Amino acid sequence: MSINKAKLTETDIITKFIMPAIKDAGWDDMTQIRQEVKLRDGKVIVRGQLGVRKTVKSADIVLYHKPSMPLAVIEAKANKHSLDKGMQQGLDYARLLEVPFIFATNGDGFIFHDKTKLGTADAHNLESEIRLEDFPSPQELWAKYCAWKGYTESQLPIINQEYYDDGSGKHPRYYQLQAINKTVEAISSGTDRVLLVMATGTGKTYTAFQIIWRLWKSRAKKRILFLADRTALVEQTQQGDFLPFDTAMTRVKGRTVDPAYEIHLALYQALTGPEESQKAFKQVDPDFFDLIIIDECHRGSASEESAWREILEYFSSAAQVGLTATPKETDEVSNSDYFGDPAYTYSLKEGIEDGFLAPYKVVRVDIDVDLQGWRPTKGQIDNQGEVIEDRIYNQKDFDRTMVIDERTQLVAETITNYLKRTDPMAKTIVFCNDIDHAERMRRAIANLNPEQMAKNEKFVMKITGDDELGKAQLGNFTNPKKAYPVIATTSELMTTGVDAKTCKLVVLDQNIQSMTKFKQIIGRGTRIDDKYGKLWFTILDFKKATELFADERFDGTPEKVIKVTPTDIEDEEIDLDSVIDADEENTDADLATDEHSTDNNQDDTVNESQGDGSFDGEWTDEPQKINKYRVSGVSVSKVAERVQYYDSDGKLVTESFKDYTCKTMAKQFGSLDEFVKRWNESDRKQAIIDELANEGIIWQALEEEVGKDMDPFDMICHVVYDQPALTRAERANNVKKRNYFTKYSDTAQAVLENLLVKYADVGVQEIESMQVLKVAPFNQIGNTKEIIKNGFGGKPQYEQAIKELEAEIYQVHQQSA
């Protein structure tokens, strides 16, 4: 019996034709072939307080030389399509994986796209058609790949070393695999300085572990130093990603480097100090380490005067890999000067687009004294009795050289009110100017939340470098299973190295003039935790820090920026997500002319803690003591409100749920007629509803904006195509008026009339689900089988009746199609 290919599904084509052809060519099903390879997680779309993931497609088949080395992508389509139908899709997956071989197929053969031909005399044969039985073998593609990459014989043992596999099925994400492979390739070819730039939350430490594992296992590198600047970073690394190193690994303590171990984890402060006796790294020879990984390398290695550089230059013969989310590039210091250009970059914007990082909304809160400044009266004294220097104090001064108690109180009230309106138990980090500011903010928030403090005194805590009790709670704050602390006030301690996956609110009340520091702070919220419902986060900005989004060096754009007043947040009558700026045209001008500027030359690192020979410390929060004035009794209030959205190109636009829906529909349907035709012809309206939801149209959010009693069809027609708005009840009444039910039996009429009631109450999904027949009032007529057989004569007749009912419901638009 012959098979009619044209009627086979895509899955059947893969199973019956593609997989046999691949296996016949010698590809190993266990180690070299993966099907349905999901390369992205799906971007999170945020509207109001709701967030959903867009559905993403998987690569049909990826072929590997070894699990660590992808070679080719195969994209299959049903036989009713042309042979090359999947090529564009395959090219996109190949771009992510950086593989040169792409195959498109419909089961009759393959179109073979071979990038290794580019730049050769055979470039005009970039794509060729081959038969199923001529699919290339693993040896053929690997040989072509090695020639394309320019691998030498000495590189191959290192290149062929696989990454660590714990058997759980966890694989490096596509960008991690690229970062690992590019680093291993570079070092195996003799490159001794490599820079990897990966956005916060994208797994730099896991990537570093896999790089070390492959180089260590292949014995290309035997003694490795992992260098960090925070105790938390070293502890997280040792107890987390680096665990498989087991007894080969040690942490440098007590300023002693034990040569018996091969993998050394160290704070740079534990290896060096201002005194020669503190330079523990000199206990071993300069050629002792042959690989050094520098985590958060932007903090020190960029500067020639830093203690980091002293260590790196001592071990100059070692291959050195710098890891950072924010390479420091200023007029004075540059990571690239030391490491060279990044071997691989994965940006915040890419992470958000792929769905690996959380998008964010920005709520901008402007306070009058910040914008207008404050000047003391003649001879005015502060709370300590000191005469205040006569000048205008502005936003940059507040909480650094000038403390206004009423401003602190207003910020604390705004944070409290925002949490009460959204999620009172949302993990929150409040970034303050210094330790004193963090303590005053902690106290103000505590006083505003007596009920929460009565439940648990750790509701709000100061977590700074000088506070042992606070630092001890850092693990609980970052642990999703621990409810407390809820709010952490800090200054420098939590800017990096804090893996707070469930942090939903980042508060900026700190003067931030460094793009490096800004990115690091924003990174505290960008991690996603699906299990705990953390898909996006909010930035509450009191210092205009988010105007750095307009800086060309910022590579990620927020979902939107809402400019509001503290009163707006407190007023439950105001919908924060629907406040639209009427003066949109002035937005770019505001950004361009504001006095808040980015100081490229500012060094945002903090002073190093130093001590005696046994010191194993970390950064302090405060570089120096600053004299402050503190005053009370100042009138502090709020100013204008505005909502700003950022588009994917980084330009400011105003966009509501309606605007987003219109934009999305324009991509899917060219006109109202096209949409109506597709709706009327669809066997299941729910399929279209789900499809549009996957594109980011959040029906619940749209309902809240345009009307909860409207069908999705009518919401689209009304919002996008400016058609009259009909509620479900109005549509149901129109059907009743036409009295078309009389052509059915009494039982069928009863069923259809009740389905119409269900439609009016809930929506079209109730009509299309047979599960509805199991509940009242249908179960009083009979069970599902009896209703379908006795009322309609069988399932096909029942399904036809449902189609006719839907046609009646949407009859007003039949003519449009």
NORWO-V288225 format. One record per residue. N is the residue number from 1. RES is the residue in three letters. PHI is phi as a letter, one per 40 degrees, with the letter a starting at -180 (none if undefined). OMEGA is omega in whole degrees, 0 to 359 (NA if undefined). Layout:
<<N & RES & PHI & OMEGA> <N & RES & PHI & OMEGA>>
This chain:
<<1 & MET & none & 183> <2 & SER & c & 180> <3 & ILE & c & 175> <4 & ASN & c & 184> <5 & LYS & d & 186> <6 & ALA & c & 182> <7 & LYS & c & 181> <8 & LEU & c & 176> <9 & THR & c & 177> <10 & GLU & d & 179> <11 & THR & c & 179> <12 & ASP & c & 179> <13 & ILE & d & 179> <14 & ILE & c & 185> <15 & THR & c & 189> <16 & LYS & c & 186> <17 & PHE & b & 187> <18 & ILE & c & 181> <19 & MET & c & 176> <20 & PRO & d & 180> <21 & ALA & c & 180> <22 & ILE & c & 181> <23 & LYS & c & 178> <24 & ASP & c & 179> <25 & ALA & c & 174> <26 & GLY & h & 180> <27 & TRP & c & 183> <28 & ASP & c & 183> <29 & ASP & c & 185> <30 & MET & c & 189> <31 & THR & b & 188> <32 & GLN & b & 183> <33 & ILE & b & 172> <34 & ARG & b & 178> <35 & GLN & b & 179> <36 & GLU & f & 183> <37 & VAL & c & 181> <38 & LYS & c & 184> <39 & LEU & c & 179> <40 & ARG & b & 178> <41 & ASP & c & 183> <42 & GLY & h & 183> <43 & LYS & d & 176> <44 & VAL & c & 176> <45 & ILE & b & 182> <46 & VAL & b & 174> <47 & ARG & b & 184> <48 & GLY & g & 178> <49 & GLN & c & 183> <50 & LEU & b & 176> <51 & GLY & a & 177> <52 & VAL & b & 177> <53 & ARG & c & 170> <54 & LYS & c & 178> <55 & THR & c & 179> <56 & VAL & b & 179> <57 & LYS & c & 177> <58 & SER & b & 173> <59 & ALA & c & 184> <60 & ASP & d & 181> <61 & ILE & a & 171> <62 & VAL & b & 179> <63 & LEU & b & 185> <64 & TYR & b & 167> <65 & HIS & c & 170> <66 & LYS & a & 182> <67 & PRO & d & 181> <68 & SER & c & 189> <69 & MET & b & 176> <70 & PRO & c & 182> <71 & LEU & b & 190> <72 & ALA & a & 175> <73 & VAL & b & 175> <74 & ILE & b & 179> <75 & GLU & b & 185> <76 & ALA & b & 174> <77 & LYS & b & 176> <78 & ALA & c & 186> <79 & ASN & c & 179> <80 & LYS & c & 178> <81 & HIS & c & 178> <82 & SER & c & 184> <83 & LEU & c & 186> <84 & ASP & c & 186> <85 & LYS & d & 185> <86 & GLY & c & 187> <87 & MET & c & 182> <88 & GLN & c & 178> <89 & GLN & c & 180> <90 & GLY & c & 179> <91 & LEU & c & 179> <92 & ASP & c & 178> <93 & TYR & c & 180> <94 & ALA & c & 177> <95 & ARG & c & 179> <96 & LEU & c & 182> <97 & LEU & c & 185> <98 & GLU & f & 175> <99 & VAL & b & 186> <100 & PRO & c & 187> <101 & PHE & b & 180> <102 & ILE & b & 179> <103 & PHE & b & 172> <104 & ALA & b & 185> <105 & THR & a & 170> <106 & ASN & b & 179> <107 & GLY & g & 179> <108 & ASP & c & 183> <109 & GLY & i & 181> <110 & PHE & b & 161> <111 & ILE & c & 186> <112 & PHE & b & 177> <113 & HIS & c & 187> <114 & ASP & b & 183> <115 & LYS & c & 180> <116 & THR & c & 179> <117 & LYS & c & 181> <118 & LEU & c & 180> <119 & GLY & g & 177> <120 & THR & b & 180> <121 & ALA & c & 182> <122 & ASP & c & 184> <123 & ALA & c & 180> <124 & HIS & c & 175> <125 & ASN & b & 181> <126 & LEU & d & 177> <127 & GLU & b & 180> <128 & SER & b & 179> <129 & GLU & c & 178> <130 & ILE & b & 181> <131 & ARG & c & 178> <132 & LEU & d & 185> <133 & GLU & c & 180> <134 & ASP & b & 180> <135 & PHE & d & 185> <136 & PRO & c & 180> <137 & SER & c & 176> <138 & PRO & d & 181> <139 & GLN & c & 179> <140 & GLU & c & 182> <141 & LEU & c & 179> <142 & TRP & c & 178> <143 & ALA & c & 178> <144 & LYS & c & 181> <145 & TYR & c & 181> <146 & CYS & c & 178> <147 & ALA & c & 179> <148 & TRP & c & 180> <149 & LYS & c & 182> <150 & GLY & g & 180> <151 & TYR & c & 173> <152 & THR & c & 179> <153 & GLU & c & 182> <154 & SER & c & 180> <155 & GLN & c & 192> <156 & LEU & d & 178> <157 & PRO & c & 180> <158 & ILE & c & 179> <159 & ILE & d & 185> <160 & ASN & c & 177> <161 & GLN & c & 183> <162 & GLU & c & 176> <163 & TYR & c & 180> <164 & TYR & c & 179> <165 & ASP & b & 182> <166 & ASP & c & 178> <167 & GLY & g & 182> <168 & SER & c & 184> <169 & GLY & g & 179> <170 & LYS & c & 176> <171 & HIS & b & 172> <172 & PRO & d & 174> <173 & ARG & c & 187> <174 & TYR & d & 183> <175 & TYR & c & 175> <176 & GLN & c & 179> <177 & LEU & c & 178> <178 & GLN & c & 180> <179 & ALA & c & 179> <180 & ILE & c & 184> <181 & ASN & c & 181> <182 & LYS & c & 179> <183 & THR & c & 179> <184 & VAL & c & 177> <185 & GLU & c & 183> <186 & ALA & c & 182> <187 & ILE & c & 179> <188 & SER & c & 179> <189 & SER & c & 177> <190 & GLY & h & 176> <191 & THR & c & 184> <192 & ASP & b & 175> <193 & ARG & b & 184> <194 & VAL & b & 177> <195 & LEU & b & 175> <196 & LEU & b & 179> <197 & VAL & b & 182> <198 & MET & b & 184> <199 & ALA & d & 177> <200 & THR & d & 178> <201 & GLY & g & 182> <202 & THR & b & 173> <203 & GLY & g & 180> <204 & LYS & c & 183> <205 & THR & c & 176> <206 & TYR & c & 178> <207 & THR & c & 179> <208 & ALA & c & 179> <209 & PHE & d & 182> <210 & GLN & c & 176> <211 & ILE & c & 180> <212 & ILE & c & 183> <213 & TRP & d & 183> <214 & ARG & c & 180> <215 & LEU & c & 180> <216 & TRP & c & 181> <217 & LYS & c & 179> <218 & SER & c & 182> <219 & ARG & g & 174> <220 & ALA & c & 176> <221 & LYS & b & 188> <222 & LYS & b & 180> <223 & ARG & b & 190> <224 & ILE & b & 175> <225 & LEU & b & 174> <226 & PHE & b & 189> <227 & LEU & b & 180> <228 & ALA & b & 184> <229 & ASP & b & 180> <230 & ARG & b & 176> <231 & THR & d & 182> <232 & ALA & c & 180> <233 & LEU & c & 181> <234 & VAL & c & 181> <235 & GLU & c & 178> <236 & GLN & c & 181> <237 & THR & c & 183> <238 & GLN & c & 184> <239 & GLN & c & 183> <240 & GLY & b & 188> <241 & ASP & c & 186> <242 & PHE & c & 183> <243 & LEU & d & 182> <244 & PRO & c & 178> <245 & PHE & c & 170> <246 & ASP & f & 188> <247 & THR & c & 176> <248 & ALA & c & 188> <249 & MET & b & 174> <250 & THR & a & 173> <251 & ARG & b & 181> <252 & VAL & c & 178> <253 & LYS & b & 176> <254 & GLY & f & 180> <255 & ARG & f & 178> <256 & THR & b & 176> <257 & VAL & c & 183> <258 & ASP & c & 184> <259 & PRO & c & 181> <260 & ALA & c & 181> <261 & TYR & c & 180> <262 & GLU & b & 180> <263 & ILE & b & 183> <264 & HIS & b & 175> <265 & LEU & b & 185> <266 & ALA & a & 162> <267 & LEU & c & 180> <268 & TYR & c & 179> <269 & GLN & c & 179> <270 & ALA & c & 182> <271 & LEU & b & 186> <272 & THR & a & 179> <273 & GLY & a & 183> <274 & PRO & c & 180> <275 & GLU & c & 181> <276 & GLU & c & 181> <277 & SER & c & 181> <278 & GLN & c & 185> <279 & LYS & c & 185> <280 & ALA & c & 182> <281 & PHE & c & 181> <282 & LYS & c & 176> <283 & GLN & c & 179> <284 & VAL & b & 182> <285 & ASP & c & 180> <286 & PRO & d & 179> <287 & ASP & c & 182> <288 & PHE & c & 178> <289 & PHE & c & 175> <290 & ASP & b & 173> <291 & LEU & a & 176> <292 & ILE & b & 175> <293 & ILE & b & 182> <294 & ILE & b & 180> <295 & ASP & c & 182> <296 & GLU & f & 189> <297 & CYS & c & 178> <298 & HIS & c & 185> <299 & ARG & c & 186> <300 & GLY & b & 189> <301 & SER & c & 180> <302 & ALA & c & 185> <303 & SER & c & 182> <304 & GLU & c & 183> <305 & GLU & c & 187> <306 & SER & c & 178> <307 & ALA & c & 177> <308 & TRP & d & 185> <309 & ARG & c & 178> <310 & GLU & c & 179> <311 & ILE & c & 183> <312 & LEU & c & 181> <313 & GLU & c & 176> <314 & TYR & c & 179> <315 & PHE & c & 188> <316 & SER & c & 180> <317 & SER & c & 181> <318 & ALA & c & 169> <319 & ALA & c & 185> <320 & GLN & b & 182> <321 & VAL & b & 177> <322 & GLY & c & 178> <323 & LEU & b & 176> <324 & THR & a & 170> <325 & ALA & c & 188> <326 & THR & b & 178> <327 & PRO & c & 182> <328 & LYS & c & 179> <329 & GLU & b & 177> <330 & THR & b & 179> <331 & ASP & c & 186> <332 & GLU & b & 183> <333 & VAL & b & 181> <334 & SER & a & 173> <335 & ASN & c & 184> <336 & SER & c & 177> <337 & ASP & d & 183> <338 & TYR & c & 186> <339 & PHE & c & 190> <340 & GLY & g & 180> <341 & ASP & c & 181> <342 & PRO & d & 175> <343 & ALA & c & 179> <344 & TYR & a & 178> <345 & THR & b & 173> <346 & TYR & b & 191> <347 & SER & c & 175> <348 & LEU & d & 180> <349 & LYS & c & 178> <350 & GLU & c & 180> <351 & GLY & c & 178> <352 & ILE & c & 180> <353 & GLU & c & 181> <354 & ASP & c & 180> <355 & GLY & g & 177> <356 & PHE & c & 179> <357 & LEU & b & 184> <358 & ALA & c & 171> <359 & PRO & c & 185> <360 & TYR & a & 171> <361 & LYS & b & 178> <362 & VAL & b & 173> <363 & VAL & b & 181> <364 & ARG & c & 179> <365 & VAL & b & 180> <366 & ASP & b & 181> <367 & ILE & b & 189> <368 & ASP & d & 182> <369 & VAL & c & 177> <370 & ASP & c & 185> <371 & LEU & c & 186> <372 & GLN & c & 184> <373 & GLY & g & 179> <374 & TRP & b & 180> <375 & ARG & b & 180> <376 & PRO & c & 174> <377 & THR & c & 184> <378 & LYS & d & 178> <379 & GLY & g & 183> <380 & GLN & c & 178> <381 & ILE & b & 180> <382 & ASP & c & 185> <383 & ASN & c & 179> <384 & GLN & c & 178> <385 & GLY & g & 179> <386 & GLU & c & 177> <387 & VAL & c & 184> <388 & ILE & c & 178> <389 & GLU & d & 184> <390 & ASP & c & 173> <391 & ARG & a & 177> <392 & ILE & c & 178> <393 & TYR & c & 183> <394 & ASN & b & 187> <395 & GLN & d & 182> <396 & LYS & c & 181> <397 & ASP & c & 189> <398 & PHE & c & 181> <399 & ASP & g & 172> <400 & ARG & b & 175> <401 & THR & b & 181> <402 & MET & b & 178> <403 & VAL & b & 173> <404 & ILE & b & 186> <405 & ASP & d & 182> <406 & GLU & c & 177> <407 & ARG & c & 177> <408 & THR & d & 181> <409 & GLN & c & 182> <410 & LEU & c & 178> <411 & VAL & c & 180> <412 & ALA & c & 178> <413 & GLU & c & 181> <414 & THR & c & 177> <415 & ILE & c & 181> <416 & THR & c & 181> <417 & ASN & c & 179> <418 & TYR & c & 179> <419 & LEU & c & 179> <420 & LYS & c & 182> <421 & ARG & c & 185> <422 & THR & b & 181> <423 & ASP & a & 184> <424 & PRO & c & 182> <425 & MET & b & 179> <426 & ALA & c & 178> <427 & LYS & d & 188> <428 & THR & b & 172> <429 & ILE & b & 178> <430 & VAL & b & 181> <431 & PHE & c & 183> <432 & CYS & b & 184> <433 & ASN & c & 181> <434 & ASP & a & 185> <435 & ILE & c & 179> <436 & ASP & c & 178> <437 & HIS & c & 180> <438 & ALA & c & 179> <439 & GLU & c & 179> <440 & ARG & c & 179> <441 & MET & c & 177> <442 & ARG & d & 183> <443 & ARG & c & 181> <444 & ALA & c & 180> <445 & ILE & c & 179> <446 & ALA & c & 181> <447 & ASN & c & 180> <448 & LEU & c & 183> <449 & ASN & b & 182> <450 & PRO & c & 181> <451 & GLU & c & 178> <452 & GLN & c & 180> <453 & MET & c & 178> <454 & ALA & c & 178> <455 & LYS & c & 180> <456 & ASN & a & 184> <457 & GLU & c & 178> <458 & LYS & c & 178> <459 & PHE & d & 175> <460 & VAL & b & 181> <461 & MET & b & 172> <462 & LYS & c & 178> <463 & ILE & b & 182> <464 & THR & b & 186> <465 & GLY & c & 183> <466 & ASP & c & 190> <467 & ASP & b & 183> <468 & GLU & c & 179> <469 & LEU & c & 179> <470 & GLY & c & 180> <471 & LYS & c & 180> <472 & ALA & c & 180> <473 & GLN & c & 182> <474 & LEU & d & 179> <475 & GLY & c & 178> <476 & ASN & c & 179> <477 & PHE & c & 183> <478 & THR & c & 181> <479 & ASN & c & 181> <480 & PRO & d & 182> <481 & LYS & c & 181> <482 & LYS & b & 182> <483 & ALA & c & 185> <484 & TYR & b & 357> <485 & PRO & c & 176> <486 & VAL & c & 183> <487 & ILE & b & 175> <488 & ALA & b & 172> <489 & THR & c & 186> <490 & THR & a & 173> <491 & SER & b & 181> <492 & GLU & b & 191> <493 & LEU & d & 187> <494 & MET & b & 181> <495 & THR & c & 177> <496 & THR & b & 173> <497 & GLY & g & 179> <498 & VAL & b & 183> <499 & ASP & c & 183> <500 & ALA & c & 186> <501 & LYS & c & 185> <502 & THR & c & 176> <503 & CYS & c & 183> <504 & LYS & b & 181> <505 & LEU & b & 175> <506 & VAL & b & 182> <507 & VAL & b & 180> <508 & LEU & b & 171> <509 & ASP & b & 183> <510 & GLN & b & 176> <511 & ASN & c & 182> <512 & ILE & b & 180> <513 & GLN & b & 180> <514 & SER & b & 177> <515 & MET & c & 179> <516 & THR & d & 182> <517 & LYS & c & 180> <518 & PHE & d & 180> <519 & LYS & c & 181> <520 & GLN & c & 181> <521 & ILE & c & 178> <522 & ILE & d & 181> <523 & GLY & c & 179> <524 & ARG & c & 183> <525 & GLY & b & 190> <526 & THR & c & 179> <527 & ARG & c & 179> <528 & ILE & b & 173> <529 & ASP & b & 182> <530 & ASP & d & 184> <531 & LYS & d & 183> <532 & TYR & b & 174> <533 & GLY & g & 178> <534 & LYS & c & 180> <535 & LEU & b & 180> <536 & TRP & a & 179> <537 & PHE & a & 182> <538 & THR & b & 172> <539 & ILE & b & 177> <540 & LEU & b & 192> <541 & ASP & b & 178> <542 & PHE & b & 189> <543 & LYS & b & 182> <544 & LYS & f & 180> <545 & ALA & c & 184> <546 & THR & c & 171> <547 & GLU & c & 173> <548 & LEU & c & 174> <549 & PHE & d & 182> <550 & ALA & c & 179> <551 & ASP & c & 183> <552 & GLU & c & 180> <553 & ARG & c & 178> <554 & PHE & c & 189> <555 & ASP & b & 178> <556 & GLY & b & 181> <557 & THR & b & 181> <558 & PRO & c & 177> <559 & GLU & d & 176> <560 & LYS & a & 175> <561 & VAL & b & 180> <562 & ILE & b & 178> <563 & LYS & c & 185> <564 & VAL & b & 174> <565 & THR & b & 175> <566 & PRO & d & 179> <567 & THR & c & 179> <568 & ASP & d & 182> <569 & ILE & c & 180> <570 & GLU & c & 185> <571 & ASP & c & 183> <572 & GLU & c & 178> <573 & GLU & c & 182> <574 & ILE & c & 177> <575 & ASP & c & 184> <576 & LEU & d & 185> <577 & ASP & c & 179> <578 & SER & b & 178> <579 & VAL & c & 185> <580 & ILE & b & 179> <581 & ASP & c & 179> <582 & ALA & c & 184> <583 & ASP & b & 185> <584 & GLU & d & 186> <585 & GLU & c & 182> <586 & ASN & c & 188> <587 & THR & d & 182> <588 & ASP & c & 179> <589 & ALA & c & 178> <590 & ASP & d & 181> <591 & LEU & c & 185> <592 & ALA & c & 188> <593 & THR & b & 184> <594 & ASP & c & 184> <595 & GLU & c & 179> <596 & HIS & c & 182> <597 & SER & b & 179> <598 & THR & c & 180> <599 & ASP & c & 184> <600 & ASN & c & 187> <601 & ASN & c & 182> <602 & GLN & c & 175> <603 & ASP & c & 186> <604 & ASP & c & 176> <605 & THR & c & 181> <606 & VAL & b & 185> <607 & ASN & c & 180> <608 & GLU & c & 173> <609 & SER & c & 179> <610 & GLN & b & 180> <611 & GLY & a & 181> <612 & ASP & c & 187> <613 & GLY & c & 182> <614 & SER & c & 185> <615 & PHE & c & 175> <616 & ASP & b & 190> <617 & GLY & b & 183> <618 & GLU & a & 182> <619 & TRP & c & 168> <620 & THR & c & 182> <621 & ASP & c & 190> <622 & GLU & b & 181> <623 & PRO & c & 181> <624 & GLN & a & 179> <625 & LYS & c & 181> <626 & ILE & b & 176> <627 & ASN & c & 183> <628 & LYS & b & 166> <629 & TYR & c & 177> <630 & ARG & b & 183> <631 & VAL & b & 176> <632 & SER & b & 177> <633 & GLY & g & 179> <634 & VAL & c & 177> <635 & SER & c & 181> <636 & VAL & b & 180> <637 & SER & a & 187> <638 & LYS & b & 182> <639 & VAL & b & 193> <640 & ALA & d & 179> <641 & GLU & b & 183> <642 & ARG & a & 172> <643 & VAL & b & 175> <644 & GLN & b & 173> <645 & TYR & b & 172> <646 & TYR & b & 176> <647 & ASP & c & 183> <648 & SER & c & 179> <649 & ASP & c & 177> <650 & GLY & g & 179> <651 & LYS & c & 179> <652 & LEU & c & 176> <653 & VAL & b & 170> <654 & THR & c & 183> <655 & GLU & a & 175> <656 & SER & c & 175> <657 & PHE & d & 180> <658 & LYS & c & 182> <659 & ASP & c & 181> <660 & TYR & c & 179> <661 & THR & c & 179> <662 & CYS & c & 181> <663 & LYS & c & 180> <664 & THR & c & 180> <665 & MET & c & 180> <666 & ALA & c & 178> <667 & LYS & c & 186> <668 & GLN & c & 186> <669 & PHE & b & 183> <670 & GLY & c & 185> <671 & SER & a & 174> <672 & LEU & c & 181> <673 & ASP & d & 181> <674 & GLU & c & 178> <675 & PHE & c & 181> <676 & VAL & c & 180> <677 & LYS & c & 179> <678 & ARG & c & 180> <679 & TRP & c & 183> <680 & ASN & c & 183> <681 & GLU & c & 183> <682 & SER & c & 177> <683 & ASP & c & 180> <684 & ARG & b & 178> <685 & LYS & c & 181> <686 & GLN & d & 179> <687 & ALA & c & 178> <688 & ILE & c & 178> <689 & ILE & d & 179> <690 & ASP & c & 180> <691 & GLU & c & 180> <692 & LEU & c & 176> <693 & ALA & c & 178> <694 & ASN & c & 178> <695 & GLU & c & 174> <696 & GLY & h & 175> <697 & ILE & c & 182> <698 & ILE & c & 187> <699 & TRP & d & 181> <700 & GLN & c & 179> <701 & ALA & c & 180> <702 & LEU & c & 177> <703 & GLU & d & 183> <704 & GLU & c & 182> <705 & GLU & c & 187> <706 & VAL & b & 179> <707 & GLY & h & 185> <708 & LYS & c & 185> <709 & ASP & c & 181> <710 & MET & c & 172> <711 & ASP & c & 175> <712 & PRO & d & 178> <713 & PHE & d & 182> <714 & ASP & c & 176> <715 & MET & c & 179> <716 & ILE & c & 181> <717 & CYS & d & 183> <718 & HIS & c & 186> <719 & VAL & c & 188> <720 & VAL & c & 188> <721 & TYR & b & 173> <722 & ASP & f & 177> <723 & GLN & c & 177> <724 & PRO & d & 182> <725 & ALA & c & 175> <726 & LEU & b & 176> <727 & THR & c & 177> <728 & ARG & c & 180> <729 & ALA & c & 179> <730 & GLU & c & 178> <731 & ARG & c & 180> <732 & ALA & c & 179> <733 & ASN & c & 178> <734 & ASN & c & 178> <735 & VAL & c & 180> <736 & LYS & c & 181> <737 & LYS & c & 182> <738 & ARG & c & 173> <739 & ASN & f & 183> <740 & TYR & c & 184> <741 & PHE & c & 189> <742 & THR & c & 180> <743 & LYS & c & 181> <744 & TYR & b & 175> <745 & SER & c & 181> <746 & ASP & d & 180> <747 & THR & c & 180> <748 & ALA & c & 179> <749 & GLN & c & 181> <750 & ALA & c & 180> <751 & VAL & c & 183> <752 & LEU & c & 179> <753 & GLU & c & 179> <754 & ASN & c & 175> <755 & LEU & c & 179> <756 & LEU & c & 177> <757 & VAL & c & 178> <758 & LYS & c & 178> <759 & TYR & d & 182> <760 & ALA & c & 182> <761 & ASP & c & 191> <762 & VAL & b & 182> <763 & GLY & i & 187> <764 & VAL & c & 180> <765 & GLN & c & 179> <766 & GLU & c & 180> <767 & ILE & c & 188> <768 & GLU & c & 180> <769 & SER & c & 178> <770 & MET & c & 180> <771 & GLN & c & 182> <772 & VAL & c & 181> <773 & LEU & c & 182> <774 & LYS & c & 184> <775 & VAL & b & 179> <776 & ALA & c & 3> <777 & PRO & c & 186> <778 & PHE & c & 182> <779 & ASN & c & 175> <780 & GLN & c & 178> <781 & ILE & c & 181> <782 & GLY & i & 176> <783 & ASN & c & 186> <784 & THR & d & 182> <785 & LYS & c & 181> <786 & GLU & c & 181> <787 & ILE & c & 183> <788 & ILE & c & 183> <789 & LYS & c & 185> <790 & ASN & c & 183> <791 & GLY & c & 188> <792 & PHE & b & 179> <793 & GLY & g & 178> <794 & GLY & i & 184> <795 & LYS & c & 179> <796 & PRO & d & 180> <797 & GLN & c & 178> <798 & TYR & c & 180> <799 & GLU & c & 177> <800 & GLN & c & 179> <801 & ALA & c & 178> <802 & ILE & c & 177> <803 & LYS & c & 180> <804 & GLU & c & 178> <805 & LEU & c & 179> <806 & GLU & c & 178> <807 & ALA & c & 178> <808 & GLU & c & 181> <809 & ILE & c & 185> <810 & TYR & b & 186> <811 & GLN & c & 183> <812 & VAL & c & 181> <813 & HIS & b & 181> <814 & GLN & c & 183> <815 & GLN & c & 181> <816 & SER & c & 182> <817 & ALA & c & NA>>
